[in-house]
Amino acid sequence: MPQHSEKRTMPYSAAQMYALVADVARYPEFLPWNSAARIRSRKPGPEAGTEVMEADLIISFKVFRERFGSRVVLTPEKHRVDTRYLDGPFKYMHSWWQFEDRPEGGCKVDFFVDFEFKNALLQSVIGIVFDQAMRLIVQAFEDRAKALYGVNRG
């Protein structure tokens, strides 16, 4: 149902941005509407060089407070983070981040999310502000990178 994709260029390396997005446990420190995170498990992935993490996030938005579980596949060599829904308030959810270094410095950021809530009321509430909310989330990651890494001049 709602989908959002965004491409940006940031003054940080692909490795820096990947590390920031892969650090799911720290999301409550900077992500809007994320009040808690818990890593259920971490283990090597099915493909060489990958890791699979299962995590719970608590999302608080207006009067709604929901926990959802996700499976996160981390691929450090490719600077890619793929997330799939496990359990909670969604019918389905899939998202990914891809980071690619630019020859002139910085990196390209590609973000995509697609999901649908089980609860029609929650779906309608988020639908009104969905694009704005997704832009705020991407901006929160950019702000976090600036706080962690400063302004990288290549």
C-alpha positions as CSV (number, residue, x, y, z in Angstrom):
1,M,0.0,0.0,0.0
2,P,2.0,3.1,1.1
3,Q,5.4,3.1,-0.6
4,H,8.2,5.6,-0.3
5,S,11.6,5.7,-2.0
6,E,14.2,8.3,-1.7
7,K,17.6,8.9,-3.2
8,R,20.1,11.4,-1.6
9,T,23.7,12.3,-1.8
10,M,25.4,12.6,1.6
11,P,28.9,13.8,2.5
12,Y,29.7,10.6,4.4
13,S,31.1,7.4,3.3
14,A,29.0,4.4,2.4
15,A,30.6,2.5,5.3
16,Q,29.7,5.3,7.8
17,M,26.1,5.5,6.6
18,Y,25.8,1.7,6.6
19,A,27.1,1.5,10.2
20,L,24.6,4.1,11.3
21,V,21.6,2.3,9.8
22,A,22.8,-1.2,10.8
23,D,22.9,-0.1,14.5
24,V,19.3,-0.8,15.2
25,A,19.7,-0.8,19.0
26,R,20.4,2.9,18.9
27,Y,17.3,3.9,16.9
28,P,15.4,5.2,19.9
29,E,18.2,7.8,20.5
30,F,17.4,9.7,17.3
31,L,14.4,8.3,15.3
32,P,11.1,10.0,15.6
33,W,8.3,7.8,17.0
34,N,10.7,5.0,18.0
35,S,10.5,4.7,21.8
36,A,12.4,1.4,22.3
37,A,14.5,-1.2,20.5
38,R,15.5,-4.7,21.5
39,I,17.8,-7.1,19.5
40,R,16.3,-10.6,19.8
41,S,19.1,-12.4,18.0
42,R,22.2,-12.0,15.7
43,K,23.7,-14.8,13.7
44,P,25.6,-15.3,10.5
45,G,23.4,-15.1,7.4
46,P,22.8,-17.7,4.7
47,E,25.2,-15.9,2.3
48,A,28.9,-15.5,3.1
49,G,29.6,-12.1,4.7
50,T,26.0,-11.5,5.8
51,E,24.4,-11.3,9.2
52,V,20.8,-11.8,10.2
53,M,19.4,-9.8,13.1
54,E,15.9,-10.2,14.6
55,A,14.8,-7.0,16.4
56,D,11.7,-5.5,18.1
57,L,11.0,-1.8,17.8
58,I,8.3,0.0,19.8
59,I,6.7,2.7,17.6
60,S,4.7,5.4,19.4
61,F,2.5,7.7,17.3
62,K,-0.2,9.9,18.7
63,V,-2.4,7.4,20.7
64,F,-0.9,4.3,19.1
65,R,1.9,2.4,20.7
66,E,2.9,-0.8,18.8
67,R,5.7,-3.3,18.9
68,F,6.8,-5.0,15.8
69,G,9.4,-7.5,15.0
70,S,11.6,-7.6,12.0
71,R,14.4,-9.6,10.4
72,V,17.2,-7.5,9.3
73,V,19.8,-8.8,6.8
74,L,23.1,-6.9,7.0
75,T,25.4,-7.1,4.1
76,P,28.5,-4.9,5.0
77,E,30.5,-5.6,1.8
78,K,27.6,-4.2,-0.3
79,H,26.6,-1.5,2.3
80,R,23.1,-2.8,2.2
81,V,20.4,-3.3,4.9
82,D,17.2,-5.3,4.1
83,T,14.4,-5.5,6.6
84,R,11.4,-7.8,6.5
85,Y,8.4,-7.9,8.9
86,L,8.1,-10.8,11.4
87,D,5.2,-9.9,13.7
88,G,3.2,-7.0,15.1
89,P,0.7,-4.5,13.6
90,F,1.6,-4.9,9.9
91,K,0.0,-7.1,7.2
92,Y,3.5,-6.8,5.6
93,M,6.5,-4.5,5.6
94,H,9.7,-4.5,3.6
95,S,12.4,-1.9,3.4
96,W,16.0,-1.5,2.4
97,W,18.9,0.9,2.4
98,Q,21.7,0.8,-0.1
99,F,24.8,3.0,0.1
100,E,27.4,3.5,-2.6
101,D,30.6,5.6,-2.4
102,R,31.0,8.4,-5.0
103,P,34.4,8.9,-6.7
104,E,34.3,12.6,-5.7
105,G,33.5,11.8,-2.0
106,G,30.4,11.1,0.0
107,C,27.9,8.5,-1.0
108,K,24.7,7.9,-2.7
109,V,21.8,6.8,-0.5
110,D,18.9,4.8,-1.8
111,F,16.0,4.1,0.6
112,F,12.8,2.2,0.0
113,V,9.9,1.1,2.2
114,D,6.6,-0.6,1.5
115,F,4.1,-1.6,4.2
116,E,0.5,-2.0,5.2
117,F,-1.0,-2.0,8.7
118,K,-3.6,-4.6,9.8
119,N,-5.6,-2.0,11.6
120,A,-7.6,0.1,9.1
121,L,-7.8,3.1,11.5
122,L,-4.0,3.1,12.0
123,Q,-3.5,2.7,8.2
124,S,-5.7,5.7,7.5
125,V,-4.0,7.9,10.2
126,I,-0.5,7.1,8.8
127,G,-1.7,7.5,5.3
128,I,-2.4,11.2,5.8
129,V,1.1,11.9,6.9
130,F,3.0,9.0,5.3
131,D,5.3,10.9,2.9
132,Q,6.1,13.6,5.4
133,A,6.8,10.9,8.1
134,M,9.2,9.0,5.8
135,R,11.1,12.2,4.9
136,L,11.4,12.9,8.6
137,I,12.9,9.5,9.2
138,V,15.4,9.8,6.4
139,Q,16.3,13.3,7.7
140,A,16.7,11.8,11.2
141,F,19.4,9.4,9.8
142,E,21.1,12.3,8.1
143,D,21.1,14.4,11.2
144,R,22.4,11.5,13.2
145,A,25.3,11.1,10.7
146,K,26.1,14.8,11.1
147,A,26.1,14.4,14.9
148,L,28.3,11.3,14.8
149,Y,30.7,12.1,11.9
150,G,30.6,15.9,11.7
151,V,30.6,17.5,8.2
152,N,32.8,15.2,6.1
153,R,34.5,17.2,3.4
154,G,35.5,14.1,1.4
